[in-house]
Amino acid sequence: MAKTLKRVAEFPARLAFAVCLALVSAGLPLRAQQIEVNKNNRTIAITTSAESEAEADTAVVHIGFIAYGDDETTAYAAGSKASNAIMDALRSAGIAADAIQSADQSIAPVPPYNNQNWTEEEKAERKFQVQQSWTVKTAAKDAAKALDIAAQTGANQSGPIDWTVANDDALQAKAAGLALVRARQIAQQMAEGLHVALGGLIYASNEGPLSRVIPVAPMAMAMNGRTAKERIEPLAIGTKKITRSATVYAVFAIQ
């Protein structure tokens, strides 16, 4: 038993994993993830992680606008004009209605802290504001086009893009599969170090981490007053790689 424990201690520390090992000996029963370890249950347990990566094929573009007026009615009229112009442009471009989701809308007096850098004339003209925003789901390759269409028609508070893949479950499952392969490789190395034969997998669990969403401030765009001759080309936007990771706890029999 002492020799066995010595071998475990001498195994390279660079292999980061959790080990649950019991060889033929007397001892108190232990539990690890509901796998009972005792003299009748010879096992090696591994916890390890892996990642899978794919090019994003889906984009969610965040678009919106802010419009002003010297009173509530004037601001609402300006907002209505901008709102319908943006929506008409998106639909005319072939974007399906169910791909455009409302995110937020409001009409309110301009907060005092927003007008500190305005002239007195601008303050008089901008006493009320209307804000509205949407998310537009599209193919990743069309993200720049959707943003450009919205911006050119008055979406002056737009820009953030969420990148993802249509089949996220498959990408997550791939990561779990790679983690399980890695777990077996580590278990095999351990078994060789302990001079025992590695048996089959008797238990496995997978826990994928939550996706992190990093908020990005919208870009302020000044598009008013441009003519057709001043048409601006879409921004050069490249897609992103999507990475999913998985952590696997696997228990293997040893012989």
C-alpha positions as CSV (number, residue, x, y, z in Angstrom):
1,M,0.0,0.0,0.0
2,A,2.9,2.4,0.9
3,K,4.5,1.7,-2.5
4,T,1.3,2.4,-4.3
5,L,0.8,5.7,-2.5
6,K,4.4,6.6,-3.3
7,R,3.8,6.0,-7.0
8,V,0.8,8.4,-6.9
9,A,2.8,11.1,-5.2
10,E,5.6,10.8,-7.7
11,F,3.3,11.0,-10.8
12,P,4.1,14.3,-12.7
13,A,2.3,17.3,-11.1
14,R,1.8,18.9,-14.5
15,L,-1.1,16.6,-15.1
16,A,-3.9,18.5,-13.5
17,F,-6.5,16.1,-12.4
18,A,-8.4,14.6,-9.5
19,V,-7.5,11.1,-8.6
20,C,-9.6,8.6,-6.7
21,L,-7.8,5.3,-6.3
22,A,-8.3,2.2,-4.2
23,L,-6.3,-1.0,-4.5
24,V,-6.8,-4.2,-2.6
25,S,-6.5,-3.1,1.0
26,A,-8.5,-2.5,4.1
27,G,-9.9,0.9,4.6
28,L,-13.0,3.1,5.3
29,P,-15.4,3.5,2.3
30,L,-15.2,6.8,0.5
31,R,-17.5,8.5,-2.0
32,A,-16.7,10.5,-5.2
33,Q,-19.5,11.6,-7.4
34,Q,-21.6,8.7,-6.0
35,I,-18.9,6.2,-7.1
36,E,-18.0,4.0,-4.0
37,V,-14.3,3.4,-3.6
38,N,-13.3,0.4,-1.5
39,K,-11.3,-2.8,-1.8
40,N,-13.8,-4.2,-4.2
41,N,-13.9,-1.2,-6.5
42,R,-10.6,-0.5,-8.2
43,T,-10.9,2.8,-10.1
44,I,-9.1,5.9,-11.4
45,A,-11.1,9.1,-11.5
46,I,-10.1,12.0,-13.7
47,T,-11.4,15.6,-14.0
48,T,-10.3,17.5,-17.1
49,S,-11.4,20.1,-19.6
50,A,-11.2,20.7,-23.4
51,E,-12.4,23.2,-25.9
52,S,-13.9,23.1,-29.4
53,E,-13.9,25.9,-31.9
54,A,-15.9,26.9,-34.9
55,E,-16.4,29.9,-37.2
56,A,-19.4,31.9,-36.2
57,D,-22.3,31.4,-38.7
58,T,-24.9,33.5,-37.0
59,A,-24.9,37.2,-35.8
60,V,-27.3,39.2,-33.7
61,V,-26.8,42.9,-34.6
62,H,-27.9,45.5,-32.0
63,I,-29.3,48.6,-33.6
64,G,-31.1,51.7,-32.3
65,F,-31.6,55.4,-32.5
66,I,-32.1,58.5,-30.4
67,A,-34.2,61.4,-31.6
68,Y,-34.9,64.8,-30.0
69,G,-37.6,67.4,-29.9
70,D,-38.4,70.7,-28.1
71,D,-41.5,69.1,-26.7
72,E,-42.9,65.6,-26.2
73,T,-45.0,65.7,-29.4
74,T,-42.2,66.9,-31.6
75,A,-39.8,64.3,-30.2
76,Y,-42.3,61.5,-30.6
77,A,-42.9,62.5,-34.3
78,A,-39.1,62.5,-35.0
79,G,-38.8,59.1,-33.3
80,S,-41.7,57.7,-35.2
81,K,-40.2,58.8,-38.5
82,A,-36.8,57.3,-37.6
83,S,-38.4,54.1,-36.3
84,N,-40.5,53.4,-39.4
85,A,-37.7,54.3,-41.8
86,I,-35.3,51.9,-40.2
87,M,-37.8,49.1,-40.1
88,D,-38.9,49.6,-43.7
89,A,-35.3,49.6,-44.8
90,L,-34.5,46.3,-43.0
91,R,-37.6,44.6,-44.4
92,S,-36.9,45.9,-47.9
93,A,-33.5,44.3,-47.7
94,G,-35.1,40.9,-47.2
95,I,-34.7,40.5,-43.5
96,A,-37.6,38.5,-42.1
97,A,-39.9,40.1,-39.7
98,D,-39.4,37.4,-37.1
99,A,-35.6,38.1,-37.2
100,I,-36.2,41.6,-35.9
101,Q,-36.9,41.8,-32.2
102,S,-37.7,44.9,-30.2
103,A,-35.4,45.4,-27.3
104,D,-36.3,48.7,-25.8
105,Q,-38.2,52.0,-26.4
106,S,-38.9,55.1,-24.4
107,I,-39.9,58.8,-24.5
108,A,-38.7,61.0,-21.7
109,P,-37.3,64.4,-20.9
110,V,-33.6,64.7,-21.6
111,P,-31.6,64.1,-18.4
112,P,-29.7,67.2,-17.3
113,Y,-26.4,65.4,-17.2
114,N,-26.8,64.6,-21.0
115,N,-26.8,68.2,-22.2
116,Q,-23.8,69.6,-20.4
117,N,-21.8,70.0,-23.6
118,W,-24.7,71.4,-25.7
119,T,-25.2,75.0,-26.7
120,E,-28.2,76.9,-25.4
121,E,-29.8,76.5,-28.8
122,E,-29.3,72.7,-28.8
123,K,-30.7,72.5,-25.3
124,A,-33.8,74.4,-26.4
125,E,-34.3,72.1,-29.3
126,R,-33.7,68.9,-27.4
127,K,-35.8,69.0,-24.3
128,F,-37.4,65.5,-24.9
129,Q,-35.9,62.4,-26.4
130,V,-37.2,59.2,-27.9
131,Q,-35.0,56.0,-27.9
132,Q,-35.7,52.7,-29.5
133,S,-33.6,49.6,-30.1
134,W,-33.8,46.2,-31.8
135,T,-31.8,43.0,-32.3
136,V,-31.5,41.7,-35.8
137,K,-30.6,38.1,-36.3
138,T,-28.9,37.3,-39.5
139,A,-26.3,35.1,-41.1
140,A,-22.8,36.1,-39.9
141,K,-21.8,37.1,-43.5
142,D,-24.7,39.6,-43.6
143,A,-24.0,41.3,-40.2
144,A,-22.2,44.3,-41.8
145,K,-24.9,44.7,-44.4
146,A,-27.7,44.8,-41.7
147,L,-25.8,47.3,-39.6
148,D,-25.1,49.5,-42.7
149,I,-28.7,49.5,-43.8
150,A,-29.9,50.5,-40.3
151,A,-27.2,53.2,-39.9
152,Q,-27.8,54.7,-43.3
153,T,-31.5,55.2,-42.4
154,G,-31.0,56.9,-39.0
155,A,-30.0,54.1,-36.5
156,N,-27.4,56.4,-34.7
157,Q,-27.0,54.2,-31.6
158,S,-25.9,50.9,-33.2
159,G,-22.9,48.6,-33.4
160,P,-22.6,45.7,-31.0
161,I,-22.8,42.3,-32.6
162,D,-23.2,39.0,-30.7
163,W,-21.6,36.1,-32.6
164,T,-22.7,32.5,-32.3
165,V,-23.3,29.2,-34.1
166,A,-26.6,27.9,-35.1
167,N,-25.9,24.4,-33.6
168,D,-24.4,25.4,-30.3
169,D,-25.3,22.1,-28.7
170,A,-23.2,20.2,-31.2
171,L,-20.2,22.5,-30.5
172,Q,-20.6,21.9,-26.8
173,A,-20.9,18.2,-27.3
174,K,-17.7,18.2,-29.3
175,A,-15.9,19.8,-26.4
176,A,-17.2,17.2,-24.0
177,G,-16.1,14.4,-26.3
178,L,-12.6,15.9,-26.5
179,A,-12.5,16.2,-22.7
180,L,-13.5,12.6,-22.3
181,V,-10.7,11.5,-24.8
182,R,-8.2,13.5,-22.8
183,A,-9.5,12.0,-19.5
184,R,-8.8,8.5,-20.9
185,Q,-5.4,9.5,-22.0
186,I,-4.5,10.8,-18.6
187,A,-6.0,7.7,-16.9
188,Q,-3.9,5.5,-19.2
189,Q,-0.7,7.3,-18.2
190,M,-1.6,6.9,-14.6
191,A,-2.4,3.2,-15.0
192,E,1.0,2.7,-16.6
193,G,2.7,4.6,-13.8
194,L,0.9,2.3,-11.3
195,H,1.7,-0.8,-13.3
196,V,-1.9,-1.8,-13.7
197,A,-4.2,-2.3,-16.7
198,L,-6.8,0.4,-17.5
199,G,-10.3,-1.0,-17.8
200,G,-13.5,0.5,-19.2
201,L,-15.3,3.7,-18.4
202,I,-17.8,3.2,-15.6
203,Y,-19.0,6.7,-15.0
204,A,-18.8,10.2,-16.6
205,S,-20.4,13.6,-16.1
206,N,-20.1,16.8,-18.0
207,E,-20.6,20.4,-16.9
208,G,-20.2,23.1,-19.5
209,P,-19.4,26.7,-18.3
210,L,-22.0,29.4,-18.9
211,S,-21.3,31.6,-21.9
212,R,-20.0,35.1,-21.0
213,V,-21.7,38.1,-22.5
214,I,-19.5,41.1,-22.7
215,P,-21.5,44.4,-23.0
216,V,-20.3,46.7,-25.7
217,A,-21.3,50.3,-25.9
218,P,-23.3,51.3,-29.0
219,M,-21.6,53.4,-31.6
220,A,-23.0,56.9,-32.1
221,M,-23.4,57.6,-35.8
222,A,-24.2,61.0,-37.4
223,M,-25.9,60.0,-40.7
224,N,-28.3,62.9,-41.1
225,G,-28.0,65.2,-44.0
226,R,-26.1,62.8,-46.3
227,T,-27.2,62.5,-50.0
228,A,-27.2,59.5,-52.2
229,K,-23.9,60.6,-53.8
230,E,-22.3,60.5,-50.3
231,R,-23.2,56.8,-49.8
232,I,-20.9,55.3,-47.3
233,E,-19.7,51.7,-47.7
234,P,-20.5,49.2,-45.0
235,L,-18.0,48.8,-42.2
236,A,-15.4,46.0,-42.8
237,I,-16.6,43.5,-40.2
238,G,-15.0,40.1,-39.8
239,T,-16.7,37.1,-38.1
240,K,-15.4,35.6,-34.9
241,K,-14.3,32.2,-33.8
242,I,-16.8,30.7,-31.3
243,T,-15.2,28.6,-28.5
244,R,-17.1,26.2,-26.1
245,S,-15.4,24.4,-23.3
246,A,-16.5,21.4,-21.2
247,T,-15.3,19.8,-18.0
248,V,-15.6,16.1,-17.6
249,Y,-15.4,13.9,-14.5
250,A,-14.7,10.3,-15.6
251,V,-14.2,7.2,-13.6
252,F,-12.3,4.2,-15.1
253,A,-11.9,0.7,-13.8
254,I,-8.4,-0.7,-13.3
255,Q,-7.5,-4.4,-13.4
